[in-house]
Amino acid sequence: MLFSTTIAVTCAACNLTETLGERVEAVLEAPRDLGPPQRVFAKRFVAPIRSTPDPEAPRLGYLRAGALLHSTTSLPVAEEGCEGGWYELDTGGFVCAGGDVTIFSGEKLPERRARQPDREAVMPYEFVTVRKRTPVYRRLPSVDEIFEVPSEQADAGVEESLEIDNPLVVRVLEPGFHVSLDRTFERDGRTYWRTQQNGFVPDQPLRRRPWSEFRGRLLGGRDGSLPVAVTRGGETTVYRVNDRGRIRTTRDRLNPRTWLPIRSRQQLGDDVYLAVRDDRLVREADVRFIQPTAPPPEVADGERWIDIDLERQVLVAYDWLQPRYVTLISSGRRKGPRPELDYRTPRGAFRIRAKHLTATMDNDEPGEPPYSLEDVPYVMYFRGAYAFHTAFWHDRFGRPRSHGCINMAPEDAKWLYNWAGPDVPPSWHGGYATDENPGTWVFIHGETP
């Protein structure tokens, strides 16, 4: 029977004395060899990523089904609370194997994956709108299972007012609703699209619409800096000063939402004019004149922040004192369908708290037509349900239009999503701000016109 016996270990290079108990404890504390990295395949539509290997740990973000990553080991780093064990991702964070993800090796995928987002394109998915009331099926229907949608328009939310007697129908899309697409399937001579939300819709009522090609102006380096101006709606008259020093109208006209670098600002007669290039001038009253703004007191030295001027409907992204991007937005409009509703975007200083590559937005508020927008791209929440996001369904940037969110053109929304914090790994579909990975400051001010 052995107790804490002292053992002498002698060798040519050392003379080490230790207890047997110390040696056993050292062996037990030595890290296990968990093997080399493995591939990780997201199974669920939303596979959460935790800060620690614990089902109750805060979520750092999530994966969309079909995402491919790597684990740091072949074996789980922990097993409590997860039947398949917890694996650490090479991007950081922990996922639960079995229910949420599959751990595998080799090139063959565990199952067929949905179309993955194209992060190089302006829009991550293909989007369509529906032209008439259209059913969404749980699976491909046979001829006998096809649901004929009544032609009458519902007064309120679709699912509440329309009686659906077909168990395969998840819901009915109203005209103008949008869905994001995966791939096509054929059955009984009919073509169906599977959506990214895993529903099936007939191809015939779907329509593709071009989105706005408007975009803001990148600032810094060769792209210049503030101040700049952007023309308003309608054509903008160009002026020049003649040899006698008088203002004269030229034949030149500028298209709406044309970006103009500003060389100088001067009072000429009763109006203020901006020198844009060569000897050409525009009236300041005919354009939006955008000058640099000082950071609000909440923003620390060196931090990034986003300035929103509601009166001018202008966004400027700053690296502390250096403006990096300027564009037009559509904030919340002043009035809703009822007097007690106020759609104006809240003013104040906020931090971005969550980022989603895409997120579904819908509404069936009384007094307004219901809407449903699957996978709205580049969503960044900064207060409650208020967020930045692209609005590919309209092209009225520079005017209030939304229910309170900051609408942006696709190119602009993508740029801001990739620039602003919190940082989200490209393989993740969404992420949340933490103390170590904070969201970018947002400063919203001015009166909504």
WOWO-V276024 format. One line per field, one symbol per residue. burial: # if it has 24 or more other ideal C-beta (glycine too) atoms within 12 Angstrom, else .. A space follows every 10 residues. Layout:
burial: ???
//
This chain:
burial: .......... .......... .......... .......### ########## #.#.....## ########## ###..###.. .#.######. #######..# ####...... ...####... .######### ..#####... #.....#.#. ...#...#.. .#.#....## ########## ##........ .######### ###.##.... ##.######. ....###### ##...##### ......#... ...#..#### ##........ ..####...# ####.##### ..#.##..#. ..######## .########. ..######## ###....... ..#####.## ########## ####.....# ########## ###..##### ########## ########## ########## #####.#### ####..#### #####..#.
//
